[in-house]
């Protein structure tokens, strides 16, 4: 809504267009009313998008911090061949990486292939948890502009109905419908753009976490394979 208000404020500064003597808050209230019934679904998109973005940001921030901590700890323990301590560290942590590494370490006596399979299965589970909420942002990115375009169509229908009822074309008759059309389109795009940017940002953060976990899991597999080879030779 603030973005639509600022856009509107900029447009009214065009030469030949009189700027209304309204404060920013008053303009926001006026625009809110001018969007008609489409303001309800658009406001729902704003509220839902804001909640999911804030929640996902702090969720990924916390998981990223815990992941880096446990990966560094486990890597150090494995380099010293302290499997029992590494297993205990991963068991006591709730980081996604810890659960993946624990799934592999818990089966280290069953061979490296069984370890790899356990890591792959747990990795899919943790990835689905990391991606939780992204489908909502992706949906909002598509739905918000569509709601705006729907408002545009409805606004134009209202404008043409006014013309049909009056039997003549007058600016005052069609202005209301056209205004609704323009405002809802602008609102839909203003909502979709930051939601889309946030979605792509979260996808990039998740990809970075996945790469770190894959590298650590591969180190663990290589270490377990080396230890298994040493036991076989002895």
N, C-alpha and C positions, 0 to 999 in steps of 0.2 A: 504494500500500500504506500509506503514512504517513497519507493522508487517511482510509482505511478504519479504520485503527487509532485515530485521533483521534475519529472518529465513534463507534466502539465504546466508547472510553473515556468519552465524554460520556453514552452511553446507560446505562452501568452505574452512573452517579451518580443515576439515577432512584430516588426513595424506594421502599423495599421491595425493591430489587435490590442484592444484595451485590456490592461492587466486588472483583474479584480482586486479590490482593496480588502483582501482577506489574509489572515495569518496562515502559516503552514498547517497548523492544526485545523483551522476552519476549512481550508481547502481539502484536507484529507477527509473531513466529515462530509463535505459536499460531494466529493468524488465517490465516497462510499455509498451515498444515497443515489447518485446518478447511475451506478452500475446495475441498478434494478435487482431482480431476484438472483442474478448470476453471482452476486457478491457472496452468497452463502457457500456454494461449492468452492469458489476461489479462496475464500477465507479458510475453509477446511483444509485446502491444499497447503496454504501458508502455515497453519498451525501444525499439521502433521509433518510437513517437511522440516520445520524448525526443531520440533521435538526429536525427530530421528537423527538429524544432523548433529545436534548437541550430544545426544546419547552416544552415537557412533564415534564421535571424535574422542570423547573421554574413554570409551570402551577400548578403542584401538590404542590410545595413548597408554593406558594401564597395561594392556596385554603386550605391547611392544617393550615396555620397560621390564616387565617380568620375564619376557622371552630372552632379552639380551643378558639379563642377570643369570638365568639358569643355564643358558648355552655356554657362557664363559666358565661357569662353575663346573659343569659336566665335562667340558673339553679338557679342563685342567686335571680333573680326577681320572679321566680315561687315559690321558698321557702318562700318568703315574701308575696305570693298571689297577686302580682302586675301584673295582667294579661294584663292590658292596656299598661303598659310600656314594657312588654315582647313582646306584639304584635307589638308595634311600632319599637322595636329594630330589630325584625326579618324582618319587612317590609323594613326597610332602609338598610339592609345588603344584599350583593350579594353573600354571602357564600352559598355553597350547603346545609349545615345544616340549615341555616336561612330560606331558601325557604321551606324545609321540615317541620320545626317547625311552620312556618307561616301558612302553609296549614292546620295544625292541630288546631292551636290556633284560626284561623279565624272561625272555626266551633265548638268552645268549647261549645256553647249553644245548639248544636244539639245532644249532647250525646257522650259518649266515643267511641261507635262503629263507628259513623260517623267520628269522629276524627281519629281513627285508619285507616279507609278506605282511608281518604284523605292523611294521612302520607304515606301509602303504595303506592298509585298512584304517589305522588310526588317523593317518594324515588326511584321508578323505572326510572323516568325521569332524576333525578340527577345522578343516577348510570351510565346511558347510556352516560351522558355528561363527567363523570369522566373517563370512559373507552375510550373516543374518542382518536384515534391515536394508540391505542394498536393493533388494527387489522393490521395496517401497519407494526409494528414491528414483529408481529407474521408471517406475510406473508414474510417479508424479511428473517426471520430466516429459513424458508423453501426454499425460492427461491434462496438465495445466494449459498448454497451448490449445489443445482440442476444446477445452471448456471456453477459452477465450474466443476461438473461432465460432463456437456454437453461439456465444453471446453476440458475435458479429452478425451471424445469420439472423438471429432473432431480432436484433436491432434493425436490420434492413427490412425485415418483414413488417415490423411495426411502422417504419417510415413509409413503406409503400401502402400499407393499410390506411395510414393517415391521408395520403394523397388520394387514394381511391374514395375514401369517405367524403373528402372535401371537394373532389372533382377538379382540383387545380393544384398547381405546385407552388407552395410558399415555403420560404426558408424556415419559418417558425413551426411549420407542420412536421417537417422531416428532421429538424435539428435534434430533437430528443432521441429518436431512434438511432440516428447516425452517431450521436454522442455515446450511447450505450455500446454500440458496435465498436467504436474506437477504444473506449476505456477497457472493455473486457479483453480485447485483443492485446492491448498493452499490458494489462495485469497478468494475463496468462504467460506472456513472454518474460515479464519481470520475475515471475515465480520460477519458471522453468530454467532460466539461465543459471542462477546460483545453485539450484538443486542439481543441475547437470554437472557443474564444476565440482561440487562437493562429492558427488557420486564417483567421478573420475579420480578425485584425490584419494578417496577411501580405497578404491580398487588398486591404485598405485601403492598405497601403504600396505595393503594385504599382500600384494605380489612381493614386496620387499621382505615382509615377514616370512613368507613361504620360502623364498630363496635362502634366507638365513637358516631356516629350519632344515631345508634339504641339504645344505652344505654340512651342517652339524651332524645330521643323520648319516650322511655318507662317511664322514670322519669316524663316526662310531662303528659303522659296518666294517670299514677298513681296519680299525683297531681290533675289533673282535675277530676278524678273519686272520689277522697276524697272530693274535694270541692262540687261536685255534691251531694254526700251523705250527707254532712253537710247541704246543702240547703234543701234537701228532709226531713231531720229530723226536721229542724226549720220551 
